[in-house]
């Protein structure tokens, strides 16, 4: 039987959880996750986890932060003036904001968590929400697609 190789497009079901047991992803509740193995858009640890798997195979892997969303970086905690952000709600600690940034490559959105609020500024944590976390994935490989165009009939 064929095994997953770098560049293959695969379909998986997975449950992702933290060491605390908190589930952050569960594709069994919806459509399977389809991705190209080795794509820069996928965390490296997930691509590495499916390499060599066969259709129907299941396994559990622990992906360290270095192969997931990286380590937490205290330099990504920033205080900004309140007037620099146009919000429709009153910011409170724990609130996740989706910041929109324009760059030469176009517009992109990324999450920022409000850490602290004062009258003059808002302190934001710009680390990815899962930075610094070991990710535990239970993976079931559903299908290996040989070519991208076979994905959607």
Order of alpha helices (4+ residues) and beta strands (2+ residues): beta-beta-beta-alpha-beta-beta-beta-beta-beta-beta
